[in-house]
């Protein structure tokens, strides 16, 4: 479970939003429940540590900055 460490829910949203994999898994689970099918056991997945999460966020931020720079150069 992720915890709130920001002053507002809005600034926390990006960190607590489910990944595409988590959302897909939840939708599949709901579909099976609605059709009355038994739920398969959840596979155990290693939880990322804080360092890995931070590294992923920093890499995504760097890529976004690079993309913005490339786009601004193309406009000139």
N, C-alpha and C positions, 0 to 999 in steps of 0.2 A: 504494500500500500504506500502510495506517495503522500507526503505530508505537505501542508501549506506552510510556506516560508516567505511569502510575500505579503505586502500590506493589503492587497486587494485580490479578489478572485480573478479579476480580469488579467492582471499581470502574471498570475499563476497558471492560467489556462494552458499555455503552450507546453508547460511541463507535466500537466496531468492529463492532457488529451490522449486518448488511447491510440496506439499505433494502428496501421492498416491491418496488421496481423491479428492484433487483439480484437479489433472491430469485426473482422471476418469470423474469428472463432466464436464471438458472442452471437453473431447472426446465425451461424450454423447451429449453435446450441439451441437458440430460440426456435429455429425451424424444426429441429428434431422434436423438441418439446411440444410444439403445436401439432405435429403429426402423430404424437403419441409413441414415438420410437424411443428405445432406451438410449441413454447417453453413454458414449464411449468414455473410458477413463481419460482424464486430462494427462498429457505427457508432462513429465518433469522437465523444466527448462532452467538452466542456470540464470540467476538474476544478475543483471549487469551491476557492477559496483559504481560508486559515485565518480571515480576517476574515468571510467569508460564512458559514462554518460556525459561528463564534462568535455571529454575529448571529441565525442560525436557532435555535441552542440557547437564547439569551437570550429570544427571542420566545416559544418554546415554554414556557419556564419562567414567563414573565409570564402567559401564557394559563392555565397550570395553576393559578397562584396566584389569578388572578381567578375561575376556575371554583370553586376551593375556598371562596373568600370568599362567592360567590353561594350555594353549597350550604349553608354554615353560616348565612347569613341566612335562608334558607328554613326551616331547622329550628327557628328561634326563634319 
